């Protein structure tokens, strides 16, 4: 047992020593990893992926480039995704962390990439019936003043992973990026 006790401006730490505990691997985790369908969806994405990223913006020609992504499990609680490619002759990289937050009771994540000086703090949910993860965040957008709403939809259909990114709100919302990837076969 661990106790913190205030004592005249100081905090005293008292602990009971635990002599021996043997648990199976993977048992030591604080909190849950969310509803089972959320956990299964996250862990089903673990592995290597190859595909294309398509970028489209109003008034500009659409661009497409090849990407690879590696999604790894961090225990059963979190996944990380590392996506790399080459965009307009320059290296491109993105990193995502995703999991279920017990306090927020929601799917949460962070996303950063090599072309945007903003860390996306995402929050969303997994729709088990539609088999799609919906994430939302606020971030700057090209040609717009101040931060704007962004959202993504991520689907896993067999060995195909599809992610769509949108920015804006309501009638002003536009699809900006689509990623389509197939699971790598080793």
Rosetta constraint file for C-alpha pairs under 8 A:
AtomPair CA 1 CA 15 HARMONIC 5.52 0.50
AtomPair CA 1 CA 16 HARMONIC 5.13 0.50
AtomPair CA 1 CA 17 HARMONIC 7.81 0.50
AtomPair CA 2 CA 13 HARMONIC 7.29 0.50
AtomPair CA 2 CA 14 HARMONIC 5.91 0.50
AtomPair CA 2 CA 15 HARMONIC 4.56 0.50
AtomPair CA 2 CA 16 HARMONIC 6.69 0.50
AtomPair CA 3 CA 13 HARMONIC 5.89 0.50
AtomPair CA 3 CA 14 HARMONIC 5.21 0.50
AtomPair CA 3 CA 15 HARMONIC 6.37 0.50
AtomPair CA 4 CA 11 HARMONIC 6.27 0.50
AtomPair CA 4 CA 12 HARMONIC 5.74 0.50
AtomPair CA 4 CA 13 HARMONIC 4.96 0.50
AtomPair CA 4 CA 14 HARMONIC 6.59 0.50
AtomPair CA 5 CA 11 HARMONIC 5.47 0.50
AtomPair CA 5 CA 12 HARMONIC 5.11 0.50
AtomPair CA 5 CA 13 HARMONIC 6.60 0.50
AtomPair CA 5 CA 14 HARMONIC 7.94 0.50
AtomPair CA 6 CA 10 HARMONIC 5.73 0.50
AtomPair CA 6 CA 11 HARMONIC 4.49 0.50
AtomPair CA 6 CA 12 HARMONIC 6.23 0.50
AtomPair CA 7 CA 11 HARMONIC 5.77 0.50
AtomPair CA 7 CA 12 HARMONIC 6.59 0.50
AtomPair CA 23 CA 27 HARMONIC 6.51 0.50
AtomPair CA 23 CA 28 HARMONIC 7.88 0.50
AtomPair CA 26 CA 75 HARMONIC 7.04 0.50
AtomPair CA 26 CA 76 HARMONIC 7.99 0.50
AtomPair CA 31 CA 102 HARMONIC 6.47 0.50
AtomPair CA 32 CA 77 HARMONIC 7.43 0.50
AtomPair CA 32 CA 100 HARMONIC 7.91 0.50
AtomPair CA 32 CA 102 HARMONIC 6.60 0.50
AtomPair CA 33 CA 39 HARMONIC 6.34 0.50
AtomPair CA 33 CA 76 HARMONIC 6.86 0.50
AtomPair CA 33 CA 77 HARMONIC 4.94 0.50
AtomPair CA 33 CA 78 HARMONIC 7.89 0.50
AtomPair CA 33 CA 99 HARMONIC 7.16 0.50
AtomPair CA 33 CA 100 HARMONIC 5.53 0.50
AtomPair CA 33 CA 101 HARMONIC 7.57 0.50
AtomPair CA 33 CA 102 HARMONIC 7.59 0.50
AtomPair CA 34 CA 38 HARMONIC 6.36 0.50
AtomPair CA 34 CA 39 HARMONIC 6.42 0.50
AtomPair CA 34 CA 100 HARMONIC 5.28 0.50
AtomPair CA 34 CA 101 HARMONIC 7.42 0.50
AtomPair CA 34 CA 102 HARMONIC 7.05 0.50
AtomPair CA 34 CA 105 HARMONIC 7.69 0.50
AtomPair CA 34 CA 106 HARMONIC 8.00 0.50
AtomPair CA 35 CA 39 HARMONIC 6.47 0.50
AtomPair CA 36 CA 40 HARMONIC 6.07 0.50
AtomPair CA 37 CA 41 HARMONIC 6.08 0.50
AtomPair CA 37 CA 128 HARMONIC 6.29 0.50
AtomPair CA 38 CA 42 HARMONIC 6.27 0.50
AtomPair CA 38 CA 100 HARMONIC 7.80 0.50
AtomPair CA 38 CA 126 HARMONIC 5.98 0.50
AtomPair CA 38 CA 128 HARMONIC 7.48 0.50
AtomPair CA 39 CA 43 HARMONIC 6.14 0.50
AtomPair CA 39 CA 76 HARMONIC 7.55 0.50
AtomPair CA 39 CA 77 HARMONIC 7.72 0.50
AtomPair CA 40 CA 44 HARMONIC 5.87 0.50
AtomPair CA 41 CA 45 HARMONIC 6.65 0.50
AtomPair CA 41 CA 156 HARMONIC 7.84 0.50
AtomPair CA 42 CA 46 HARMONIC 7.27 0.50
AtomPair CA 42 CA 78 HARMONIC 7.97 0.50
AtomPair CA 42 CA 79 HARMONIC 6.88 0.50
AtomPair CA 42 CA 99 HARMONIC 7.72 0.50
AtomPair CA 43 CA 73 HARMONIC 6.78 0.50
AtomPair CA 43 CA 76 HARMONIC 7.60 0.50
AtomPair CA 43 CA 79 HARMONIC 7.44 0.50
AtomPair CA 45 CA 71 HARMONIC 6.59 0.50
AtomPair CA 45 CA 156 HARMONIC 7.39 0.50
AtomPair CA 45 CA 161 HARMONIC 7.95 0.50
AtomPair CA 46 CA 70 HARMONIC 7.42 0.50
AtomPair CA 46 CA 71 HARMONIC 4.71 0.50
AtomPair CA 46 CA 72 HARMONIC 5.23 0.50
AtomPair CA 46 CA 73 HARMONIC 6.42 0.50
AtomPair CA 46 CA 79 HARMONIC 7.63 0.50
AtomPair CA 47 CA 70 HARMONIC 5.71 0.50
AtomPair CA 47 CA 71 HARMONIC 5.24 0.50
AtomPair CA 47 CA 72 HARMONIC 6.46 0.50
AtomPair CA 47 CA 183 HARMONIC 7.25 0.50
AtomPair CA 47 CA 184 HARMONIC 7.61 0.50
AtomPair CA 48 CA 68 HARMONIC 7.35 0.50
AtomPair CA 48 CA 69 HARMONIC 5.84 0.50
AtomPair CA 48 CA 70 HARMONIC 4.54 0.50
AtomPair CA 48 CA 71 HARMONIC 6.45 0.50
AtomPair CA 48 CA 183 HARMONIC 5.90 0.50
AtomPair CA 48 CA 184 HARMONIC 5.20 0.50
AtomPair CA 49 CA 68 HARMONIC 5.51 0.50
AtomPair CA 49 CA 69 HARMONIC 5.00 0.50
AtomPair CA 49 CA 70 HARMONIC 6.25 0.50
AtomPair CA 49 CA 181 HARMONIC 5.73 0.50
AtomPair CA 49 CA 182 HARMONIC 5.44 0.50
AtomPair CA 49 CA 183 HARMONIC 4.48 0.50
AtomPair CA 49 CA 184 HARMONIC 5.11 0.50
AtomPair CA 50 CA 66 HARMONIC 7.59 0.50
AtomPair CA 50 CA 67 HARMONIC 5.91 0.50
AtomPair CA 50 CA 68 HARMONIC 4.45 0.50
AtomPair CA 50 CA 69 HARMONIC 6.47 0.50
AtomPair CA 50 CA 181 HARMONIC 5.04 0.50
AtomPair CA 50 CA 182 HARMONIC 5.45 0.50
AtomPair CA 50 CA 183 HARMONIC 6.50 0.50
AtomPair CA 50 CA 184 HARMONIC 6.29 0.50
AtomPair CA 51 CA 66 HARMONIC 5.74 0.50
AtomPair CA 51 CA 67 HARMONIC 5.41 0.50
AtomPair CA 51 CA 68 HARMONIC 6.37 0.50
AtomPair CA 51 CA 179 HARMONIC 7.24 0.50
AtomPair CA 51 CA 180 HARMONIC 5.51 0.50
AtomPair CA 51 CA 181 HARMONIC 3.86 0.50
AtomPair CA 51 CA 182 HARMONIC 6.07 0.50
AtomPair CA 52 CA 64 HARMONIC 6.57 0.50
AtomPair CA 52 CA 65 HARMONIC 5.50 0.50
AtomPair CA 52 CA 66 HARMONIC 4.40 0.50
AtomPair CA 52 CA 67 HARMONIC 5.46 0.50
AtomPair CA 52 CA 179 HARMONIC 5.79 0.50
AtomPair CA 52 CA 180 HARMONIC 5.60 0.50
AtomPair CA 52 CA 181 HARMONIC 6.39 0.50
AtomPair CA 53 CA 64 HARMONIC 5.57 0.50
AtomPair CA 53 CA 65 HARMONIC 5.48 0.50
AtomPair CA 53 CA 66 HARMONIC 6.31 0.50
AtomPair CA 53 CA 67 HARMONIC 6.60 0.50
AtomPair CA 53 CA 177 HARMONIC 6.85 0.50
AtomPair CA 53 CA 178 HARMONIC 5.70 0.50
AtomPair CA 53 CA 179 HARMONIC 4.43 0.50
AtomPair CA 53 CA 180 HARMONIC 6.63 0.50
AtomPair CA 54 CA 62 HARMONIC 6.93 0.50
AtomPair CA 54 CA 63 HARMONIC 5.65 0.50
AtomPair CA 54 CA 64 HARMONIC 4.38 0.50
AtomPair CA 54 CA 65 HARMONIC 6.74 0.50
AtomPair CA 54 CA 177 HARMONIC 5.52 0.50
AtomPair CA 54 CA 178 HARMONIC 5.15 0.50
AtomPair CA 54 CA 179 HARMONIC 6.38 0.50
AtomPair CA 55 CA 62 HARMONIC 5.70 0.50
AtomPair CA 55 CA 63 HARMONIC 5.18 0.50
AtomPair CA 55 CA 64 HARMONIC 6.29 0.50
AtomPair CA 55 CA 176 HARMONIC 5.67 0.50
AtomPair CA 55 CA 177 HARMONIC 4.57 0.50
AtomPair CA 55 CA 178 HARMONIC 6.70 0.50
AtomPair CA 56 CA 60 HARMONIC 7.03 0.50
AtomPair CA 56 CA 61 HARMONIC 6.91 0.50
AtomPair CA 56 CA 62 HARMONIC 4.58 0.50
AtomPair CA 56 CA 63 HARMONIC 6.57 0.50
AtomPair CA 56 CA 175 HARMONIC 7.22 0.50
AtomPair CA 56 CA 176 HARMONIC 5.05 0.50
AtomPair CA 56 CA 177 HARMONIC 6.31 0.50
AtomPair CA 57 CA 61 HARMONIC 7.49 0.50
AtomPair CA 57 CA 62 HARMONIC 7.05 0.50
AtomPair CA 57 CA 174 HARMONIC 7.87 0.50
AtomPair CA 57 CA 175 HARMONIC 7.82 0.50
AtomPair CA 57 CA 176 HARMONIC 5.88 0.50
AtomPair CA 65 CA 85 HARMONIC 7.13 0.50
AtomPair CA 65 CA 86 HARMONIC 6.70 0.50
AtomPair CA 65 CA 87 HARMONIC 6.24 0.50
AtomPair CA 66 CA 85 HARMONIC 5.92 0.50
AtomPair CA 66 CA 86 HARMONIC 7.11 0.50
AtomPair CA 67 CA 83 HARMONIC 6.67 0.50
AtomPair CA 67 CA 84 HARMONIC 5.56 0.50
AtomPair CA 67 CA 85 HARMONIC 4.45 0.50
AtomPair CA 67 CA 86 HARMONIC 7.49 0.50
AtomPair CA 68 CA 83 HARMONIC 5.63 0.50
AtomPair CA 68 CA 84 HARMONIC 5.55 0.50
AtomPair CA 68 CA 85 HARMONIC 6.53 0.50
AtomPair CA 68 CA 181 HARMONIC 7.98 0.50
AtomPair CA 69 CA 81 HARMONIC 6.61 0.50
AtomPair CA 69 CA 82 HARMONIC 5.39 0.50
AtomPair CA 69 CA 83 HARMONIC 4.10 0.50
AtomPair CA 69 CA 84 HARMONIC 6.40 0.50
AtomPair CA 70 CA 81 HARMONIC 5.61 0.50
AtomPair CA 70 CA 82 HARMONIC 5.33 0.50
AtomPair CA 70 CA 83 HARMONIC 6.55 0.50
AtomPair CA 71 CA 79 HARMONIC 6.63 0.50
AtomPair CA 71 CA 80 HARMONIC 5.54 0.50
AtomPair CA 71 CA 81 HARMONIC 4.23 0.50
AtomPair CA 71 CA 82 HARMONIC 6.46 0.50
AtomPair CA 72 CA 79 HARMONIC 5.46 0.50
AtomPair CA 72 CA 80 HARMONIC 5.30 0.50
AtomPair CA 72 CA 81 HARMONIC 6.42 0.50
AtomPair CA 73 CA 77 HARMONIC 7.72 0.50
AtomPair CA 73 CA 78 HARMONIC 6.01 0.50
AtomPair CA 73 CA 79 HARMONIC 4.46 0.50
AtomPair CA 73 CA 80 HARMONIC 6.54 0.50
AtomPair CA 74 CA 78 HARMONIC 5.00 0.50
AtomPair CA 74 CA 79 HARMONIC 5.49 0.50
AtomPair CA 74 CA 80 HARMONIC 7.23 0.50
AtomPair CA 77 CA 99 HARMONIC 6.04 0.50
AtomPair CA 77 CA 100 HARMONIC 7.15 0.50
AtomPair CA 78 CA 97 HARMONIC 6.95 0.50
AtomPair CA 78 CA 98 HARMONIC 5.60 0.50
AtomPair CA 78 CA 99 HARMONIC 4.51 0.50
AtomPair CA 78 CA 100 HARMONIC 7.50 0.50
AtomPair CA 79 CA 97 HARMONIC 5.76 0.50
AtomPair CA 79 CA 98 HARMONIC 5.35 0.50
AtomPair CA 79 CA 99 HARMONIC 6.47 0.50
AtomPair CA 80 CA 95 HARMONIC 7.17 0.50
AtomPair CA 80 CA 96 HARMONIC 5.47 0.50
AtomPair CA 80 CA 97 HARMONIC 4.46 0.50
AtomPair CA 80 CA 98 HARMONIC 6.44 0.50
AtomPair CA 81 CA 94 HARMONIC 7.91 0.50
AtomPair CA 81 CA 95 HARMONIC 5.58 0.50
AtomPair CA 81 CA 96 HARMONIC 4.93 0.50
AtomPair CA 81 CA 97 HARMONIC 6.48 0.50
AtomPair CA 82 CA 93 HARMONIC 7.21 0.50
AtomPair CA 82 CA 94 HARMONIC 5.82 0.50
AtomPair CA 82 CA 95 HARMONIC 4.71 0.50
AtomPair CA 82 CA 96 HARMONIC 6.64 0.50
AtomPair CA 83 CA 93 HARMONIC 5.54 0.50
AtomPair CA 83 CA 94 HARMONIC 5.10 0.50
AtomPair CA 83 CA 95 HARMONIC 6.46 0.50
AtomPair CA 84 CA 91 HARMONIC 7.48 0.50
AtomPair CA 84 CA 92 HARMONIC 5.56 0.50
AtomPair CA 84 CA 93 HARMONIC 4.40 0.50
AtomPair CA 84 CA 94 HARMONIC 6.57 0.50
AtomPair CA 85 CA 91 HARMONIC 6.06 0.50
AtomPair CA 85 CA 92 HARMONIC 5.12 0.50
AtomPair CA 85 CA 93 HARMONIC 6.53 0.50
AtomPair CA 86 CA 90 HARMONIC 5.36 0.50
AtomPair CA 86 CA 91 HARMONIC 4.49 0.50
AtomPair CA 86 CA 92 HARMONIC 5.30 0.50
AtomPair CA 87 CA 91 HARMONIC 6.24 0.50
AtomPair CA 87 CA 92 HARMONIC 6.06 0.50
AtomPair CA 92 CA 113 HARMONIC 7.46 0.50
AtomPair CA 92 CA 114 HARMONIC 5.81 0.50
AtomPair CA 92 CA 115 HARMONIC 7.26 0.50
AtomPair CA 93 CA 113 HARMONIC 5.56 0.50
AtomPair CA 93 CA 114 HARMONIC 5.40 0.50
AtomPair CA 94 CA 111 HARMONIC 7.12 0.50
AtomPair CA 94 CA 112 HARMONIC 5.62 0.50
AtomPair CA 94 CA 113 HARMONIC 3.97 0.50
AtomPair CA 94 CA 114 HARMONIC 6.36 0.50
AtomPair CA 95 CA 111 HARMONIC 5.71 0.50
AtomPair CA 95 CA 112 HARMONIC 5.52 0.50
AtomPair CA 95 CA 113 HARMONIC 6.30 0.50
AtomPair CA 96 CA 109 HARMONIC 6.87 0.50
AtomPair CA 96 CA 110 HARMONIC 5.55 0.50
AtomPair CA 96 CA 111 HARMONIC 4.49 0.50
AtomPair CA 96 CA 112 HARMONIC 6.75 0.50
AtomPair CA 97 CA 109 HARMONIC 5.21 0.50
AtomPair CA 97 CA 110 HARMONIC 5.34 0.50
AtomPair CA 97 CA 111 HARMONIC 6.77 0.50
AtomPair CA 98 CA 107 HARMONIC 7.17 0.50
AtomPair CA 98 CA 108 HARMONIC 5.72 0.50
AtomPair CA 98 CA 109 HARMONIC 4.18 0.50
AtomPair CA 98 CA 110 HARMONIC 6.76 0.50
AtomPair CA 99 CA 107 HARMONIC 5.66 0.50
AtomPair CA 99 CA 108 HARMONIC 5.63 0.50
AtomPair CA 99 CA 109 HARMONIC 6.43 0.50
AtomPair CA 100 CA 105 HARMONIC 7.01 0.50
AtomPair CA 100 CA 106 HARMONIC 5.66 0.50
AtomPair CA 100 CA 107 HARMONIC 4.38 0.50
AtomPair CA 100 CA 108 HARMONIC 5.93 0.50
AtomPair CA 101 CA 105 HARMONIC 5.55 0.50
AtomPair CA 101 CA 106 HARMONIC 5.58 0.50
AtomPair CA 101 CA 107 HARMONIC 6.16 0.50
AtomPair CA 101 CA 108 HARMONIC 6.27 0.50
AtomPair CA 102 CA 106 HARMONIC 7.21 0.50
AtomPair CA 106 CA 123 HARMONIC 6.60 0.50
AtomPair CA 106 CA 124 HARMONIC 5.90 0.50
AtomPair CA 106 CA 125 HARMONIC 5.81 0.50
AtomPair CA 107 CA 123 HARMONIC 5.79 0.50
AtomPair CA 107 CA 124 HARMONIC 5.05 0.50
AtomPair CA 107 CA 125 HARMONIC 5.15 0.50
AtomPair CA 107 CA 126 HARMONIC 7.14 0.50
AtomPair CA 107 CA 135 HARMONIC 7.81 0.50
AtomPair CA 108 CA 121 HARMONIC 7.66 0.50
AtomPair CA 108 CA 122 HARMONIC 5.49 0.50
AtomPair CA 108 CA 123 HARMONIC 4.42 0.50
AtomPair CA 108 CA 124 HARMONIC 6.21 0.50
AtomPair CA 108 CA 135 HARMONIC 7.79 0.50
AtomPair CA 109 CA 121 HARMONIC 6.10 0.50
AtomPair CA 109 CA 122 HARMONIC 4.93 0.50
AtomPair CA 109 CA 123 HARMONIC 6.43 0.50
AtomPair CA 110 CA 119 HARMONIC 6.78 0.50
AtomPair CA 110 CA 120 HARMONIC 5.38 0.50
AtomPair CA 110 CA 121 HARMONIC 4.78 0.50
AtomPair CA 110 CA 122 HARMONIC 5.77 0.50
AtomPair CA 111 CA 119 HARMONIC 5.94 0.50
AtomPair CA 111 CA 120 HARMONIC 5.00 0.50
AtomPair CA 111 CA 121 HARMONIC 6.88 0.50
AtomPair CA 111 CA 122 HARMONIC 7.70 0.50
AtomPair CA 112 CA 116 HARMONIC 7.19 0.50
AtomPair CA 112 CA 117 HARMONIC 7.93 0.50
AtomPair CA 112 CA 118 HARMONIC 6.73 0.50
AtomPair CA 112 CA 119 HARMONIC 5.11 0.50
AtomPair CA 112 CA 120 HARMONIC 6.35 0.50
AtomPair CA 113 CA 117 HARMONIC 7.84 0.50
AtomPair CA 118 CA 139 HARMONIC 7.08 0.50
AtomPair CA 118 CA 140 HARMONIC 7.72 0.50
AtomPair CA 120 CA 137 HARMONIC 6.43 0.50
AtomPair CA 120 CA 138 HARMONIC 7.22 0.50
AtomPair CA 120 CA 139 HARMONIC 6.72 0.50
AtomPair CA 121 CA 137 HARMONIC 6.04 0.50
AtomPair CA 121 CA 138 HARMONIC 7.85 0.50
AtomPair CA 122 CA 135 HARMONIC 5.94 0.50
AtomPair CA 122 CA 136 HARMONIC 5.40 0.50
AtomPair CA 122 CA 137 HARMONIC 4.88 0.50
AtomPair CA 123 CA 135 HARMONIC 5.39 0.50
AtomPair CA 123 CA 136 HARMONIC 5.53 0.50
AtomPair CA 123 CA 137 HARMONIC 6.71 0.50
AtomPair CA 124 CA 133 HARMONIC 7.28 0.50
AtomPair CA 124 CA 134 HARMONIC 5.36 0.50
AtomPair CA 124 CA 135 HARMONIC 4.17 0.50
AtomPair CA 124 CA 136 HARMONIC 5.99 0.50
AtomPair CA 125 CA 133 HARMONIC 5.81 0.50
AtomPair CA 125 CA 134 HARMONIC 5.47 0.50
AtomPair CA 125 CA 135 HARMONIC 6.63 0.50
AtomPair CA 126 CA 131 HARMONIC 7.19 0.50
AtomPair CA 126 CA 132 HARMONIC 5.89 0.50
AtomPair CA 126 CA 133 HARMONIC 4.22 0.50
AtomPair CA 126 CA 134 HARMONIC 6.20 0.50
AtomPair CA 127 CA 131 HARMONIC 5.56 0.50
AtomPair CA 127 CA 132 HARMONIC 5.39 0.50
AtomPair CA 127 CA 133 HARMONIC 6.10 0.50
AtomPair CA 127 CA 134 HARMONIC 7.61 0.50
AtomPair CA 128 CA 132 HARMONIC 6.87 0.50
AtomPair CA 131 CA 155 HARMONIC 6.29 0.50
AtomPair CA 131 CA 156 HARMONIC 7.27 0.50
AtomPair CA 132 CA 153 HARMONIC 6.30 0.50
AtomPair CA 132 CA 154 HARMONIC 5.43 0.50
AtomPair CA 132 CA 155 HARMONIC 4.77 0.50
AtomPair CA 132 CA 156 HARMONIC 7.47 0.50
AtomPair CA 133 CA 152 HARMONIC 7.84 0.50
AtomPair CA 133 CA 153 HARMONIC 5.60 0.50
AtomPair CA 133 CA 154 HARMONIC 5.10 0.50
AtomPair CA 133 CA 155 HARMONIC 6.71 0.50
AtomPair CA 134 CA 151 HARMONIC 7.15 0.50
AtomPair CA 134 CA 152 HARMONIC 5.80 0.50
AtomPair CA 134 CA 153 HARMONIC 4.88 0.50
AtomPair CA 134 CA 154 HARMONIC 6.78 0.50
AtomPair CA 135 CA 151 HARMONIC 5.44 0.50
AtomPair CA 135 CA 152 HARMONIC 5.25 0.50
AtomPair CA 135 CA 153 HARMONIC 6.69 0.50
AtomPair CA 136 CA 149 HARMONIC 7.27 0.50
AtomPair CA 136 CA 150 HARMONIC 5.73 0.50
AtomPair CA 136 CA 151 HARMONIC 4.20 0.50
AtomPair CA 136 CA 152 HARMONIC 6.54 0.50
AtomPair CA 137 CA 149 HARMONIC 6.00 0.50
AtomPair CA 137 CA 150 HARMONIC 5.31 0.50
AtomPair CA 137 CA 151 HARMONIC 6.24 0.50
AtomPair CA 138 CA 147 HARMONIC 5.88 0.50
AtomPair CA 138 CA 148 HARMONIC 5.38 0.50
AtomPair CA 138 CA 149 HARMONIC 4.54 0.50
AtomPair CA 138 CA 150 HARMONIC 5.62 0.50
AtomPair CA 139 CA 146 HARMONIC 7.98 0.50
AtomPair CA 139 CA 147 HARMONIC 4.61 0.50
AtomPair CA 139 CA 148 HARMONIC 5.55 0.50
AtomPair CA 139 CA 149 HARMONIC 6.61 0.50
AtomPair CA 139 CA 150 HARMONIC 6.80 0.50
AtomPair CA 140 CA 144 HARMONIC 7.37 0.50
AtomPair CA 140 CA 145 HARMONIC 7.62 0.50
AtomPair CA 140 CA 146 HARMONIC 5.87 0.50
AtomPair CA 140 CA 147 HARMONIC 4.17 0.50
AtomPair CA 140 CA 148 HARMONIC 5.98 0.50
AtomPair CA 141 CA 145 HARMONIC 7.73 0.50
AtomPair CA 141 CA 146 HARMONIC 7.75 0.50
AtomPair CA 141 CA 147 HARMONIC 6.73 0.50
AtomPair CA 141 CA 148 HARMONIC 6.66 0.50
AtomPair CA 141 CA 167 HARMONIC 7.47 0.50
AtomPair CA 144 CA 148 HARMONIC 7.89 0.50
AtomPair CA 148 CA 167 HARMONIC 6.96 0.50
AtomPair CA 148 CA 168 HARMONIC 5.80 0.50
AtomPair CA 148 CA 169 HARMONIC 7.71 0.50
AtomPair CA 149 CA 167 HARMONIC 5.88 0.50
AtomPair CA 149 CA 168 HARMONIC 5.29 0.50
AtomPair CA 149 CA 169 HARMONIC 6.21 0.50
AtomPair CA 150 CA 165 HARMONIC 7.31 0.50
AtomPair CA 150 CA 166 HARMONIC 5.59 0.50
AtomPair CA 150 CA 167 HARMONIC 4.30 0.50
AtomPair CA 150 CA 168 HARMONIC 6.21 0.50
AtomPair CA 150 CA 169 HARMONIC 7.96 0.50
AtomPair CA 151 CA 165 HARMONIC 5.92 0.50
AtomPair CA 151 CA 166 HARMONIC 5.30 0.50
AtomPair CA 151 CA 167 HARMONIC 6.47 0.50
AtomPair CA 152 CA 163 HARMONIC 6.78 0.50
AtomPair CA 152 CA 164 HARMONIC 5.42 0.50
AtomPair CA 152 CA 165 HARMONIC 4.47 0.50
AtomPair CA 152 CA 166 HARMONIC 6.10 0.50
AtomPair CA 153 CA 163 HARMONIC 5.62 0.50
AtomPair CA 153 CA 164 HARMONIC 5.29 0.50
AtomPair CA 153 CA 165 HARMONIC 6.80 0.50
AtomPair CA 154 CA 161 HARMONIC 7.38 0.50
AtomPair CA 154 CA 162 HARMONIC 5.72 0.50
AtomPair CA 154 CA 163 HARMONIC 4.35 0.50
AtomPair CA 154 CA 164 HARMONIC 6.56 0.50
AtomPair CA 155 CA 161 HARMONIC 5.87 0.50
AtomPair CA 155 CA 162 HARMONIC 5.23 0.50
AtomPair CA 155 CA 163 HARMONIC 6.43 0.50
AtomPair CA 156 CA 160 HARMONIC 5.84 0.50
AtomPair CA 156 CA 161 HARMONIC 4.62 0.50
AtomPair CA 156 CA 162 HARMONIC 6.46 0.50
AtomPair CA 157 CA 161 HARMONIC 6.41 0.50
AtomPair CA 159 CA 182 HARMONIC 5.60 0.50
AtomPair CA 159 CA 183 HARMONIC 5.19 0.50
AtomPair CA 160 CA 180 HARMONIC 7.08 0.50
AtomPair CA 160 CA 181 HARMONIC 5.71 0.50
AtomPair CA 160 CA 182 HARMONIC 4.66 0.50
AtomPair CA 160 CA 183 HARMONIC 6.46 0.50
AtomPair CA 161 CA 179 HARMONIC 7.79 0.50
AtomPair CA 161 CA 180 HARMONIC 5.81 0.50
AtomPair CA 161 CA 181 HARMONIC 5.18 0.50
AtomPair CA 161 CA 182 HARMONIC 6.31 0.50
AtomPair CA 161 CA 183 HARMONIC 7.75 0.50
AtomPair CA 162 CA 178 HARMONIC 7.24 0.50
AtomPair CA 162 CA 179 HARMONIC 5.56 0.50
AtomPair CA 162 CA 180 HARMONIC 4.61 0.50
AtomPair CA 162 CA 181 HARMONIC 6.52 0.50
AtomPair CA 163 CA 178 HARMONIC 5.71 0.50
AtomPair CA 163 CA 179 HARMONIC 5.06 0.50
AtomPair CA 163 CA 180 HARMONIC 6.69 0.50
AtomPair CA 164 CA 175 HARMONIC 7.13 0.50
AtomPair CA 164 CA 176 HARMONIC 7.78 0.50
AtomPair CA 164 CA 177 HARMONIC 5.82 0.50
AtomPair CA 164 CA 178 HARMONIC 4.52 0.50
AtomPair CA 164 CA 179 HARMONIC 6.47 0.50
AtomPair CA 165 CA 175 HARMONIC 5.97 0.50
AtomPair CA 165 CA 176 HARMONIC 5.77 0.50
AtomPair CA 165 CA 177 HARMONIC 5.05 0.50
AtomPair CA 165 CA 178 HARMONIC 6.35 0.50
AtomPair CA 166 CA 173 HARMONIC 6.51 0.50
AtomPair CA 166 CA 174 HARMONIC 5.46 0.50
AtomPair CA 166 CA 175 HARMONIC 4.42 0.50
AtomPair CA 166 CA 176 HARMONIC 5.53 0.50
AtomPair CA 166 CA 177 HARMONIC 7.15 0.50
AtomPair CA 167 CA 173 HARMONIC 5.46 0.50
AtomPair CA 167 CA 174 HARMONIC 5.58 0.50
AtomPair CA 167 CA 175 HARMONIC 6.71 0.50
AtomPair CA 167 CA 176 HARMONIC 6.89 0.50
AtomPair CA 168 CA 172 HARMONIC 5.39 0.50
AtomPair CA 168 CA 173 HARMONIC 4.10 0.50
AtomPair CA 168 CA 174 HARMONIC 6.39 0.50
AtomPair CA 169 CA 173 HARMONIC 4.72 0.50
